[in-house]
């Protein structure tokens, strides 16, 4: 599936709920479905700056596609990073760099996050795109870890 097809799927799933408490619950459920991040990746280098809670993001390049894994110590934040991973993981650096993440606005996420969580969301997107940029500049199509 393309990034936009996945975004449309996410928008459709969130449209099933009118109440933001249900949408928060869905985020928490998504976060709970996110597998645990291997302890070796819970390093200072993988911590995302700008997040109020701790969020670790690991990026690996497999067959020219970036694969993200992450973990957070906050339930809603873990759900947010799980959503970002669902939409962006498994795509090429160029696809990620050129992605317009319209689902964030479409599901009303920005409007329903505290200012600090909103900043954290932006920091997560920025970190994912910076990994994509780094791999894009490397022209790395091999299996490497960053």
HUURQUI-V628563 format. One record per backbone hydrogen bond with DSSP energy under -1.0 kcal/mol. NH is the residue of the N-H (numbers start at 1). CO is the residue of the C=O. Records with the same first field share a line. If there is no record, write none. Layout:
NH = CO  CO
This chain:
6 = 2
7 = 3
8 = 4
9 = 5
10 = 6
11 = 7
12 = 8
13 = 9
14 = 10
15 = 11
17 = 14
23 = 19
24 = 20
25 = 21
26 = 22
27 = 23
28 = 24
29 = 25
30 = 26
31 = 27
32 = 28
33 = 29
41 = 38
42 = 39
43 = 41
48 = 55
56 = 71
57 = 46
58 = 69
60 = 67
61 = 144
62 = 65
65 = 62
66 = 91
67 = 60
69 = 58
71 = 56
73 = 54
78 = 74
79 = 75
80 = 76
81 = 77
82 = 78
83 = 79
84 = 80
85 = 81
86 = 82
87 = 83
88 = 84
89 = 85
90 = 66
96 = 92
97 = 93
98 = 94
99 = 96
102 = 100
106 = 102
107 = 103
108 = 105
109 = 104
118 = 114
119 = 115
120 = 116
121 = 117
122 = 118
123 = 119
124 = 120
125 = 121
126 = 122
127 = 123
128 = 124
129 = 125
130 = 126
131 = 127
132 = 128
133 = 129
134 = 130
135 = 131
136 = 132
137 = 133
138 = 134
139 = 135
140 = 135
144 = 142
146 = 59
